[in-house]
């Protein structure tokens, strides 16, 4: 029995990396990688074409699923969604950027743990709502923000969504990665129920919440230190000019 493994089909990964580094058209890169992999696996031409056609038919509605929500969000932003979000959070005087993001982190982890992973996300939640609300909370306390502060708040908003989703979904027993780990361990002779894997994801999620929550509290302290110093310096500069 020949136990050797043909590694030539992995050439498709090299094609994808090279195509993206050279900034070729992504569709052409993926198609070229599929064809190269098929030839490396010694598939006949007709089988390669059949597999490409089958993949296209299975994902032909994917573009509509992605583009339609983006169009709706773009329309809402054009009619002032970001401004309304900033104005709403500005009315809550006790709100800070860190507290707001901490609440979202808790909500994101809990909903992801229940399998509701599509309730958040960068295009539908972070960009139109979460980041503007964090900026609005900071502007209410400190006034006009610099571009560096705005970019920092947007980065923290995106990171908060990532942390909440990544560690929250590991608790959901029907999550694909949990099923994959259970199957892999079963094939290796280790029988572990998916429920047990999901339960052991809870301590990790709690630790992730605590660590990122500490980072968000540091964010508030850092903003308070930097922006209050800038505001005081601007006042001093104005008095000297007068």
Secondary structure, DSSP 8 states (H G I E B T S, - for coil): -------GGGHHHHHHHHHHHTT--HHHHHHHHHHHHHHHTT--HHHHHHHHHHHHHHHTTHHHHHHHHHHHHHHHHHTTHHHHHHHHHHT-TT--HHHHHHHHHHHHHHHHHTT-GGG--IIIIIIIIIHHHHHHHHHHHH-S--HHHHHHHHHHHHHHHHHHHHHHGGG-TT-HHHHHHHHHHHHTT----HHHHHHTHHHHHHHHHHHHHHHHHHHHHHHHHHHHHHHHHHHHHHHHH-
